Amino acid sequence: MGGGITSSIFYDVFGYMQLGKTLSLENNNDYKNESISAFLGGGSLSWFNKELLYSKASASFVYASGDDDASSVYEGNTEDSGTTFMPVSGTSTGLFFT
């Protein structure tokens, strides 16, 4: 979602909710399906000035939930439900959204 605040200031915001199941390693070395409820969100604020050689300045941020007890995004949860946001791309390609 985004839009203009004034004629030269614009904003964008986004959010993704991730729900599902993950394998959680319990104390007795058995795996158990636990719920995932994670969040990724962010936004940006941009300023444009046509009179100043079409200048643009912007600031942006991204927030992703994490899981204190997870040792890995793959079967790394060890307590209760998982809260780590897991991107579709692997760790070598990073987090990518279009």
C-alpha positions in Angstrom: 0.0 0.0 0.0 1.3 3.4 -0.7 0.5 6.9 -1.8 1.2 10.6 -1.6 1.2 12.6 1.7 1.9 15.8 -0.2 2.8 16.7 -3.8 6.5 15.8 -3.1 6.4 13.2 -0.2 5.3 9.6 -0.8 5.1 6.5 1.3 5.0 2.7 0.8 4.2 0.0 3.4 4.0 -3.7 3.2 3.4 -6.7 5.4 3.4 -10.5 5.1 2.0 -12.9 7.6 3.4 -16.5 7.6 1.3 -19.3 9.1 2.0 -23.0 8.9 3.8 -25.9 10.7 7.4 -26.7 11.5 9.3 -29.6 13.0 10.3 -28.8 16.6 12.9 -30.9 18.4 11.8 -31.8 21.9 13.9 -32.7 24.9 13.5 -36.4 24.3 15.0 -36.1 20.8 11.6 -36.6 19.2 10.3 -34.3 16.5 6.8 -32.7 16.8 4.8 -30.5 14.5 4.5 -27.0 16.0 2.7 -23.9 14.6 4.5 -21.1 12.8 3.2 -17.5 13.1 5.7 -15.1 11.7 5.7 -11.6 10.3 7.7 -9.5 7.8 6.9 -5.9 7.3 8.4 -2.6 6.2 8.0 0.6 4.4 9.6 3.7 2.9 9.2 7.4 2.8 10.4 9.3 -0.3 10.8 13.0 -1.1 11.0 14.3 -4.7 12.0 17.7 -5.9 11.5 18.4 -9.6 13.0 21.9 -9.4 16.2 20.6 -7.9 17.3 18.5 -10.9 14.6 15.8 -10.2 16.2 15.0 -6.8 15.0 12.1 -4.6 15.8 11.2 -1.0 14.3 8.2 0.7 14.5 6.2 3.9 13.2 2.6 4.2 13.1 -0.2 6.8 12.3 -3.9 7.0 11.3 -5.9 10.1 11.2 -9.7 10.3 10.2 -11.7 13.4 12.7 -14.0 14.9 12.7 -17.0 17.2 15.0 -16.9 20.3 15.1 -20.7 20.6 15.6 -21.6 16.9 19.1 -22.7 15.9 18.3 -22.9 12.2 15.3 -22.1 9.9 15.2 -25.7 9.0 13.9 -27.8 11.9 15.7 -25.5 14.4 12.8 -24.6 16.7 13.1 -26.2 20.1 10.3 -24.7 22.2 6.6 -23.9 21.6 5.6 -22.4 18.3 8.0 -21.0 15.7 8.1 -17.3 15.0 11.0 -17.0 12.5 10.0 -15.6 9.1 11.4 -18.0 6.5 11.8 -16.6 3.0 11.2 -18.8 -0.1 14.7 -18.2 -1.4 17.6 -19.9 0.3 20.2 -18.2 2.5 22.7 -18.0 -0.3 20.4 -15.8 -2.4 19.0 -13.8 0.5 15.6 -12.3 1.0 14.1 -11.2 -2.3 10.7 -9.6 -3.1 9.3 -8.1 -6.2 
